């Protein structure tokens, strides 16, 4: 699958609108749409910023082998959910998880 289609599929799968992605990343809606149409090729830094907002990394995005990088689907969902939080909220989730593990 090509980058534009793969990116658009990821965004729609995560149920994030172009508007929300634009607001969260400070990347224009027009530029995001051009990426999805294949009219613009994002830099690595721009793509990394967009993917972070979608809860994934460059390595995961370009992993075509389908190999799961997490032991379970539940752990994958948990990690992706925490990635999109700001640092303070992510630290709170980690603290709660550590308390629960005791």
JOQUI-V245997 format. One record per backbone hydrogen bond with DSSP energy under -1.0 kcal/mol. CO is the residue of the C=O (numbers start at 1). NH is the residue of the N-H. Records with the same first field share a line. If there is no record, write none. Layout:
CO=NH  NH
This chain:
2=6
3=7
4=8
5=9
6=10
7=11
8=12
9=13
10=14
11=16
17=21
18=22
19=23
20=24
21=25
22=26
28=32
29=33
30=34
31=35
32=36
33=37
34=39  40
43=47
44=48
45=49
46=50
47=51
48=52
49=53
51=56
52=55
57=61
58=62
62=64
72=76
73=77
74=78
75=79
76=80
77=81
78=82
79=83
82=85
86=90
87=91
88=92
89=93
90=94
91=95
92=96
93=97
94=98
95=99
96=100
97=101
